[in-house]
Amino acid sequence: MKYLIFILFLTGCASIAPQKLNPSVYYKNDICFTYQRDISKHGEAPTWYRNKIKRVPKVFKRDKIYQEIEICGSGVLPFDDSYNVRVNHSANMNFFAMNTCHREITTENPDRGFFKKDGQYFVDYKPTMESGKACPLFVATYNREGKHGWGVLAFEHPRFKMKSKMQCNGDELEFNGVSLCESKLGLLQKIEFPEEVVSAEPVNGSAERKEPCPKLSSSDNKTFEFIMPPRECIYGFVGKTSKQLHKLYTIGYEELIVRE
């Protein structure tokens, strides 16, 4: 779906573009997301993006402290009933699309109008059928000058409790049941669990690719080193002792988008 919209949009765009994008290439996600959550209601999120969190007091709501979570490209948000997420892009949004395994929503020029800012749009998202499933939120913005952008959000869920440690693209991360790693295809990554796990058959992402997602292997059933496949993949794990579940998303991109 990501590539179909891309192709259709290019046919109606002007030919001026800072970089000629190929609709068959999977580019690195680089849209930024900002999510503020009420700590008094939800509690502080003990998640892997802890170093990217800042506490934001509200002027007219002195009894509440909001936790501002910033993610660029792709990441995992803590479990909540609903989300109001600010989407930030480096160019005007002439066309906007968001989709999951359950829904697709599109709109034209969402950043135009009074009290709006170019390249910025607020998304209200309440998971329904998607909740607890292998069903991330994909966001795409398209620009008539070719300055397109993409982003992916996954979500924690009480169903998935198995913690993990991950070395992803040079970062050491800790996850609470749902993990995500995005890197250039062909690079070596690693995920570790506190106990032996059984891995389920991988699920292919929505992008059309020749090769299916490879199954991950381990010598001790606790540490899995793998080469990032050239596509989106979803992996499931079950703890042999605790029976706790873990869900891993991997995103292997092919090229970067050069921004001005």
N, C-alpha and C positions, 0 to 999 in steps of 0.2 A: 504494500500500500504506500509506503514511504517513497518508493521509486516511481510508482504510477503517478502520484500527485506531482512529483518532481518533473517528470517528462511532460505532463500536460501543461504545467506552469511555464516551462521553458519555451514552449511553442508560441506563447503570447507575450514573451518578454522582449525588451530591447536587447540589441546585440552587444551593448557596452557592459563589460564585466571585468572586475579586477583579476579574476581567475576563472578560466573555463572549466566548469565542473562537468564531470562525466556521470550521468545517471546510473551507470552500472557499477560505479565505485562506491564503496562504503567509507564515508568520511568520518573523521573524529567528531564526536559530539562536543559542542562548545557553547551552547546556550546556557546561561546562568539562571539559577532558581533561588529565590529567597522565601523562606517560610517562617512566620512568627507563630509560636504556640504559647498558650497561657500556662505558665509553670504552676500556678495555684490550682489549675484544673487538671492538668495532665502530669505534673511532675517534670523534673529535669530529665532530658533524654540522655541516657548513658550510652551513646552510640559512637561509631568510629570517627565521625566528623567532629569530635569533641573540641579539637583545636580550632575549628572554624565557627564555633558558637560564641555569640556575645549576648549578654543580658540587656534587654531594652526596656527601661521603665516607660510607662505611658503617662503623659502629662495629666490627662483628665481621669485616669484610673490608677490612683496612687496605691491602692491595695493590691495591685497586680504587677507581676514582673513577667515580661515576655522574653522568650528565648528565640533569638533569631538565628536560623540555620541557613547557611549559604552553601550552595553546591553548584559547581560549573561542570557542564558536560553530562555527567551521569553520577548517580549516587542513590543512597537509601535513606528514606525518611522514617522517623519513628511511627509506631502505630497510633493512629487517631481515627475518630469516626469520620471526619471530613477535613479537607485541606483547602485553604485559600493561599495559593502560591503566586508570587510575582515572577513573571517570566521576563528576563532581561536579555535583549539582543543588541548587537552593535550597529544595526541598521533598521530602517523603517520596516514594519511588517505589512506588506501589501496583501499577504494571504497567510492565514494561521490555521494549523490543523493539530488536533490532539486525538489519539486513539488508543484503545486498549483491546483486549480480546472480546470485549462486550459492546463497545461504543466507538463511534467516530463523530467528532464535532469539528466543523470548519466555519471560518468567518473571514470576511475581507476587511482589510484596514482596521484591525481592532485597536490600534494605538492612535487613531485619529479622533478628535473631538475635544470638547471642553474638559479641563482638568485631567487630561491625558498627556503622556510623554512619549515621544517617538522611541520606538524600540522597546516599549514596556507594556505589559498586559497582565491583568490579574485573572487567574484561572480558579474557579470553584470546582472542586472535585470531591465527590462523595462516593467511595467504592460501594458497589452493591454486589452484583454477581462476581465481580473481580476479586473481592476480599478473600484472602487466604489462598488464592490460586497462583499459578505461574503466569502472572498477568501484569507486567509493568505498564507504565504510562509513557507513551511516546509523544513527543512534542516536535513540531516542525514549523519554521517560519520561512516564507518565501518573499523575495524582494525583486522588483523589476530590473534592478541593476545587477542581479546575479549574486547578491550578498545573502545567500540562504544560510540557515542554521538548523541544527537538530539537538535534541536532548532527551535523556531517558531518566525516569524516576522509578525506583522500586520501593516497596513499603514493608516494614516489619509487620509481623502478625503474631498474636499469642499462640497460634498453632505451631510456629517454628521457634524452638527454644534452644537448640543446640548452638553453643557459641563456637566461634572459630577465630583463628589468627591467620592473616594473609599477607604475603609479600606480593604486591601488585604494582608493576611499573615503577619500582624503586621505593614505594611507600610500604611501611609496616602498619597494618590496619587490624582492628579488632571488631568483630561483628556479633550481633545478638540474634542469631537465628536466620537472618537473611543477609547475604553478602553479594557484592558486585565488584567486578574487576574489568576495567577497560584499558587496553593497551594495543600497540601495533601488533598486527598478526605476525606469528612466528617467534614471538619473544617468550622466554621461559618465566612462568609464574608458579606460585605455591600457596596451597591452603592447608592448614593444620587443625585437627580436632583434638579435644581433651581425652577422647576414648576411641576405641575402634569403631568404625562405621561400615555400613553396607551402602554401596552407591547404586542408585537406580539408573535405568537407561536414560540417556540424555534426551532432551526435547529440543528440536530445531526451532530457532527463532523465525520471525515472519519474513525476513529477507530471503529472496530466492538465491540459492547458491548451489553449485554443482555437488559439493561434498557435504555429507551430513555431519552433525556434531560428533566428534570422537568420544568414546568412553574413557573416563579417567581411570588410571591404574595407580596402585600403591603397593609398596613392599611390606608395609606394616598395618595397612588399613587405617592409618591415622594421618599420614602426611601424603599429600598428592601434589607432585610436580607435573606440570603440563605445559605444552606449547600452545600459545593462544591461537585458536582456530580462526579462520577468516570469515567469521559470521557471528551472530548472536546465538548463544547456547544457554540452556537452563539445565542445571544438575540438581538432583535430590540425594540426600544422605539420611540414614537412620542410625542412631547410636545402638550398638549391639547390646549394651547394658541398660542404658537409660530409656531407650526407645524414643528419644527426642529426635525431632526432625530439623534439618537444615536445608536451605535453598540457596543455590549459587547461580548468579547470572554472570556470564562472560560476554564481553563485547570486543571483538577483534576488528579494528579499523585498518583500512588500507592506506589512506593518505590524510594529510592535514589540510585544512582550509586556511589559506593565507589571508589574514585580515590586514586592512590598511592601518 
